[in-house]
Amino acid sequence: MDMEELARESISLLAKPSLESDRPSLSSSGAVFILLKSALGAGLLNFPWAFNRAGGIGPAVLVELGSLIFLISGLVILGYSTSISTQTTYQGVVREICGAAVGKLCEACFILNLFMISVAFLRVMGDQLEKLCDSFRPNDTASGGAARHDWFADHRFALSALSILVILPLSIPREIGFQKHTSILGTLAACYLMLVIVVKYYLDTDRIWPRGLAFNRFPLNSCRASSWASMFSVIPTICFGFQCHEACVAIYSSMGNKKLSHWVVVSVTSMLFCLLIYSLTGLYGYLTFGADVAADILMSYPGNDVVVVIARLLFGVSILTIYPIALLLGRSVLQDVCLSAKCGLALTREPHEKGLRVVLTTGWVVVTLAIALCVPDISKVISGIGGISAFFIFIFPGLCLVCAMQTEPIKARTKFCLITWGVLTVLCGAFIFGQSTTIAVMELLYKL
């Protein structure tokens, strides 16, 4: 079975609900692959920084393992909720089980989350372009002059030009057919980056970074006293890294074997693979640079290192192909909102539909680009996304479980336990969202 076709199918399911019986079904390996593809992305670059922010390797791993319980639980709950509903999209399942009001909230969070993910993608591209531009920019300081900063060699100009000339044209079409040929690229880029970080720690640390840190010199906890606040502060980063819950409803709907036990195996397998890749990246990136690690791990490496340049290019091309998908999904929800208005019938006709699509796409690209150019580093964006991710990983699954138990014929003791877990999940999600939002607001006020 062609994995690229499976990935493209999941994107089309996310973009447009469908209940067609002739849709090809997913195998177990296909479902695991698409969940991995959905989870492995720009968040990987931030994990070494998260290990440092958490206070060391021990606290970071504990937070990962604790979060993994809720991550897997959310996937299982969403699979169960999909099985008892007639919907094939995340927002559709929430609307069907929890009611129209919660469904509207889910749509708003869905749009905001995809919007912030688009900002993160552009911020990552900007970081990589900055390193590439610096490596090619002529430097006259050796001859006593000042370094030249040509406007056309500035990474902000390069990112703006790339967004307008490449990303915008790729995002305007109604369907994104090139995803068929690039769906596996994000997973390959993530695996390549992990291998680069691990191998460079063992081969190049003493040669390139003479003050690099070794295992026997670097304890499980850093010299800075780890606090509960520092541990909880990295939960949004972990949520963003492992987030694939928006896609899981469409993936479950397209599977041939929809037994809940089978879905549990698929969810656990995909999350364990993600845990391995994220943990190795965070561990060895942190051991290499310690407290000096950048929010984007690739920014900590020399700009002229060939293998690192390849990693930058892989991530850049991957984001170049994934950004239009995030835009398409967000745009589809916005179009549904517009079509639900009184003028909906007129907007469905050409050229009105095309005009609306062009306006929404252009506005999305321009606004996300402007924000990405103003944000200092990716950690600021990911912190915000992680807070919004709490809705999709914790709050909405918890609400679905509580609401579903009101009508499902289950033993009283089992129902009580499931409702208690659902309430606990919602409370954890509310805490994470509140904490991340409070930190973001306080940092903004501090700068002002």
DRENTORKOL-485725 format. One record per residue (C-alpha): x, y negated, z. Coordinates in pm, whole numbers, plus 50000, padded with zeros to 5 digits. Each point is the difference from the previous one (the first is absolute). Layout:
residues N
east / north / up
X / Y / Z
...
//
This chain:
residues 448
east / north / up
50000 / 50000 / 50000
50137 / 49657 / 49899
50066 / 49793 / 50313
50004 / 49675 / 49805
49650 / 50068 / 49869
49886 / 50078 / 50354
50140 / 49672 / 50128
49834 / 49805 / 49722
49674 / 50173 / 50079
50019 / 49893 / 50364
50054 / 49638 / 49893
49696 / 50010 / 49774
49794 / 50148 / 50283
50108 / 49722 / 50233
49919 / 49733 / 49745
49658 / 50132 / 49903
49779 / 50246 / 50186
49898 / 50304 / 49804
49800 / 50308 / 50075
50055 / 50178 / 49671
50009 / 50375 / 50039
50236 / 50055 / 49710
50284 / 49809 / 50165
50314 / 50219 / 50027
50066 / 50119 / 50355
50318 / 49949 / 50196
50213 / 50282 / 50133
50156 / 49993 / 50347
50340 / 49896 / 49865
49838 / 49728 / 49791
49819 / 49858 / 50303
50321 / 50003 / 50208
50191 / 49829 / 49719
49745 / 49721 / 49960
49983 / 49939 / 50377
50380 / 49977 / 50003
49995 / 49766 / 49703
49746 / 49779 / 50177
50198 / 49987 / 50325
50360 / 49968 / 49880
50061 / 49644 / 49892
50134 / 49664 / 50106
49960 / 50086 / 50369
50296 / 50234 / 49973
50236 / 49702 / 49966
49887 / 49867 / 50339
50044 / 50313 / 50212
50368 / 49951 / 50105
49904 / 49652 / 50119
49705 / 50155 / 50188
50238 / 50243 / 50175
50203 / 49701 / 50119
49690 / 49802 / 50098
49863 / 50296 / 50201
50313 / 50003 / 50218
50183 / 50301 / 49860
49955 / 50341 / 49842
49821 / 50164 / 50293
49721 / 49742 / 50039
49953 / 49974 / 49622
49961 / 50378 / 49958
49755 / 50014 / 50292
49787 / 49729 / 49840
50012 / 50187 / 49669
49888 / 50328 / 50155
49726 / 49834 / 50203
49871 / 49814 / 49695
50013 / 50319 / 49794
49724 / 50154 / 50214
49763 / 49717 / 49914
50115 / 49989 / 49637
49917 / 50367 / 49945
49680 / 49967 / 50203
49889 / 49711 / 49778
50057 / 50203 / 49684
49804 / 50297 / 50139
49711 / 49781 / 50115
49980 / 49829 / 49660
50002 / 50338 / 49826
49716 / 50118 / 50223
49808 / 49674 / 49947
50038 / 50033 / 49624
49868 / 50355 / 50012
49674 / 49893 / 50168
49947 / 49694 / 49778
49943 / 49957 / 49628
50274 / 49742 / 49944
50345 / 50023 / 49841
50157 / 49674 / 50119
50111 / 49894 / 50345
49766 / 49703 / 50022
49714 / 50211 / 49864
50045 / 50264 / 50272
50013 / 49737 / 50275
49689 / 49828 / 49862
49810 / 50330 / 49974
50080 / 50120 / 50354
50037 / 49679 / 50201
49749 / 49773 / 49825
50004 / 49705 / 49763
50147 / 49748 / 50246
50307 / 50214 / 50078
50025 / 50078 / 49628
50026 / 49628 / 49921
50272 / 49964 / 50264
50182 / 50294 / 49843
49986 / 49836 / 49655
50142 / 49676 / 50141
50282 / 50186 / 50177
50063 / 50204 / 49685
50050 / 49687 / 49790
50214 / 49828 / 50265
50216 / 50308 / 50049
50065 / 50044 / 49627
50071 / 49629 / 49972
50261 / 50013 / 50275
50150 / 50316 / 49850
50039 / 49809 / 49672
50183 / 49726 / 50191
50230 / 50262 / 50155
50076 / 50146 / 49657
50100 / 49659 / 49865
50204 / 49925 / 50315
50194 / 50325 / 49949
50060 / 49914 / 49635
50117 / 49656 / 50105
50251 / 50149 / 50246
50145 / 50232 / 49737
50013 / 49724 / 49738
50182 / 49779 / 50251
50276 / 50259 / 50041
50021 / 50062 / 49626
50012 / 49627 / 49921
50270 / 49944 / 50263
50214 / 50276 / 49849
49979 / 49845 / 49653
50018 / 49633 / 50102
50341 / 49840 / 49930
50181 / 49883 / 50311
50247 / 49714 / 49979
50094 / 49987 / 50366
50326 / 50183 / 49933
50123 / 49703 / 49796
49898 / 49745 / 50261
49663 / 49914 / 49848
49653 / 50061 / 50131
49804 / 50308 / 49909
49785 / 49947 / 49692
49625 / 50043 / 50043
49853 / 49993 / 49651
49621 / 49979 / 50008
49963 / 50284 / 49752
50210 / 50227 / 50226
49787 / 49930 / 50307
49805 / 50303 / 50127
49687 / 49789 / 50054
49998 / 49899 / 49636
50066 / 50360 / 49896
49714 / 50128 / 50216
49762 / 49733 / 49868
50092 / 50077 / 49640
49966 / 50375 / 50056
49660 / 49955 / 50163
49860 / 49776 / 49725
50160 / 50165 / 49697
49989 / 50368 / 50101
49776 / 50075 / 50298
49709 / 49778 / 49892
49967 / 50150 / 49648
50025 / 50352 / 50148
49725 / 49923 / 50252
49737 / 49843 / 49773
49880 / 50318 / 49817
49690 / 50170 / 50138
50180 / 50335 / 50028
50369 / 50050 / 50079
50095 / 50284 / 49769
50377 / 49976 / 50046
49958 / 50141 / 50352
49988 / 50340 / 49828
50372 / 49975 / 49927
50124 / 49826 / 50316
49801 / 50153 / 50286
50290 / 50205 / 50135
50248 / 49711 / 49996
49914 / 49864 / 50344
50059 / 50336 / 50168
50330 / 50048 / 49816
50113 / 49649 / 50098
49919 / 50072 / 50366
50188 / 50332 / 50000
50298 / 49846 / 49820
50018 / 49715 / 50253
49990 / 50245 / 50289
50285 / 50205 / 49849
50207 / 49686 / 49934
49968 / 49882 / 50360
50085 / 50341 / 50146
50294 / 50068 / 49767
50144 / 49650 / 50039
49997 / 50032 / 50376
50227 / 50305 / 49982
50217 / 49896 / 49704
50032 / 49623 / 49989
49941 / 49860 / 50347
50365 / 49980 / 50109
50119 / 49878 / 49662
49744 / 49729 / 49920
49891 / 49905 / 50350
50300 / 50054 / 50230
49790 / 49902 / 50301
49732 / 50253 / 49911
49843 / 50203 / 50275
50055 / 50370 / 50048
49772 / 50253 / 50164
50220 / 50049 / 50302
50028 / 49624 / 50052
49633 / 49926 / 49954
49760 / 50137 / 50265
49639 / 50095 / 49942
49898 / 49672 / 50160
50181 / 49680 / 49911
50178 / 49794 / 50262
49702 / 49768 / 50006
49746 / 50119 / 50253
49706 / 50140 / 49816
49663 / 49869 / 50118
49646 / 50108 / 49937
49940 / 49678 / 49810
50287 / 50070 / 49757
49875 / 50353 / 49942
49643 / 49891 / 49931
50122 / 49721 / 49772
50116 / 50250 / 49735
49670 / 50190 / 49981
49873 / 49773 / 49716
50315 / 50083 / 49802
49944 / 50371 / 50051
49633 / 49968 / 49909
50091 / 49825 / 49677
50263 / 50260 / 49918
49773 / 50302 / 50046
49687 / 49836 / 49864
49826 / 50212 / 49735
49653 / 50010 / 50153
49835 / 49778 / 49738
50093 / 50259 / 49737
49913 / 50312 / 50200
49624 / 49977 / 49937
50048 / 50005 / 49624
50259 / 50277 / 50030
49773 / 50216 / 50216
49709 / 49943 / 49761
50202 / 50125 / 49704
50131 / 50315 / 50171
49870 / 50339 / 49893
50017 / 50149 / 50350
49813 / 49764 / 50233
50014 / 50214 / 50314
50091 / 49784 / 50297
50266 / 50248 / 50115
50163 / 49975 / 49658
49994 / 49619 / 50019
50164 / 50015 / 50345
50290 / 50201 / 49851
50037 / 49751 / 49715
49995 / 49702 / 50240
50251 / 50150 / 50244
50236 / 50106 / 49722
50004 / 49659 / 49832
50046 / 49813 / 50329
50287 / 50227 / 50108
50180 / 49937 / 49672
49948 / 49626 / 50050
50128 / 50028 / 50356
50318 / 50169 / 49880
50074 / 49740 / 49731
49916 / 49699 / 50218
50187 / 50133 / 50304
50320 / 50080 / 49811
49993 / 49660 / 49831
49937 / 49815 / 50325
50251 / 50207 / 50197
50299 / 49974 / 49766
49929 / 49643 / 49897
49994 / 49901 / 50366
50314 / 50201 / 50082
50183 / 49833 / 49712
49922 / 49638 / 50079
49865 / 49998 / 50355
49854 / 49669 / 50114
50125 / 49835 / 49679
49765 / 50198 / 49776
49791 / 49783 / 49770
49621 / 50017 / 49982
50054 / 50140 / 49648
50267 / 50269 / 50041
50127 / 49952 / 49644
50091 / 49641 / 50087
50257 / 50132 / 50250
50205 / 50175 / 49731
50254 / 49829 / 49768
49849 / 49860 / 49683
50259 / 50163 / 49772
49958 / 50360 / 50122
49889 / 50207 / 49701
49786 / 50256 / 50184
49828 / 49724 / 50196
49939 / 49803 / 49680
49833 / 50312 / 49859
49781 / 50021 / 50312
49903 / 49635 / 49954
49912 / 50055 / 49637
49796 / 50312 / 50081
49805 / 49818 / 50267
49957 / 49698 / 49775
49863 / 50202 / 49709
49781 / 50203 / 50235
49847 / 49684 / 50147
49962 / 49859 / 49650
49770 / 50292 / 49920
49826 / 50028 / 50338
49911 / 49630 / 50041
49745 / 50008 / 49712
49832 / 50300 / 50164
49956 / 49815 / 50332
49868 / 49703 / 49804
49759 / 50219 / 49801
49857 / 50154 / 50318
49956 / 49663 / 50169
49857 / 49845 / 49684
49747 / 50282 / 49963
49857 / 49922 / 50345
49993 / 49627 / 49922
49821 / 50070 / 49673
49744 / 50213 / 50183
49934 / 49708 / 50235
49956 / 49765 / 49702
49773 / 50246 / 49822
49781 / 50036 / 50307
49915 / 49630 / 49976
49707 / 49867 / 49803
50214 / 49935 / 49694
50120 / 50360 / 49997
49821 / 50097 / 49680
50161 / 49717 / 49809
50347 / 50085 / 50130
49977 / 50357 / 49871
49988 / 49883 / 49641
50301 / 49922 / 49785
50168 / 49753 / 49997
49880 / 49912 / 50351
50144 / 50318 / 50150
50334 / 49943 / 49834
50006 / 49636 / 50108
49924 / 50094 / 50361
50269 / 50268 / 49991
50261 / 49757 / 49864
49912 / 49733 / 50258
50012 / 50244 / 50294
50326 / 50154 / 49880
50172 / 49666 / 49940
49889 / 49864 / 50335
50116 / 50317 / 50177
50348 / 49990 / 49842
50051 / 49626 / 50052
49892 / 49994 / 50366
50194 / 50314 / 50098
50308 / 49860 / 49824
49972 / 49669 / 50185
49975 / 50177 / 50336
50288 / 50238 / 49918
50225 / 49704 / 49916
49922 / 49834 / 50334
50036 / 50304 / 50227
50358 / 50027 / 50139
50024 / 50381 / 50008
49792 / 50314 / 49948
49962 / 50070 / 50373
49762 / 49704 / 50031
49776 / 50137 / 49725
50009 / 50359 / 50123
49909 / 49891 / 50352
49684 / 49841 / 49863
49918 / 50296 / 49779
50053 / 50241 / 50288
49737 / 49817 / 50200
49750 / 50025 / 49715
50100 / 50364 / 49949
49871 / 50070 / 50350
49648 / 49964 / 49860
50055 / 50275 / 49741
50204 / 50235 / 50222
49822 / 49952 / 50335
49687 / 49786 / 50008
49798 / 50112 / 49696
50078 / 50374 / 50046
49909 / 49971 / 50369
49671 / 49827 / 49916
49924 / 50263 / 49735
50056 / 50278 / 50253
49779 / 49837 / 50265
49720 / 49926 / 49752
50018 / 50344 / 49839
49964 / 50171 / 50338
49663 / 49830 / 50050
49839 / 50222 / 49737
50226 / 50306 / 49965
49870 / 50324 / 50159
50296 / 50076 / 50229
50021 / 50137 / 50353
49960 / 49733 / 50267
50344 / 50052 / 50155
50175 / 49990 / 49660
49801 / 49694 / 49899
50096 / 49822 / 50322
50370 / 50073 / 49944
49987 / 49879 / 49640
49814 / 49681 / 50093
50255 / 49934 / 50276
50285 / 50045 / 49751
49825 / 49770 / 49754
49959 / 49729 / 50263
50364 / 50038 / 50108
50110 / 49970 / 49636
49797 / 49681 / 49953
50143 / 49849 / 50320
50358 / 50083 / 49894
49938 / 49841 / 49662
49852 / 49689 / 50159
50302 / 49973 / 50230
50247 / 50033 / 49711
49813 / 49747 / 49787
49971 / 49757 / 50290
50366 / 50035 / 50095
50135 / 49956 / 49648
49770 / 49705 / 49933
50096 / 49833 / 50328
50372 / 50041 / 49929
49957 / 49859 / 49650
49808 / 49696 / 50129
50252 / 49937 / 50279
50292 / 50014 / 49755
49819 / 49758 / 49771
49931 / 49758 / 50286
50360 / 50029 / 50119
50128 / 49895 / 49657
49761 / 49705 / 49994
//
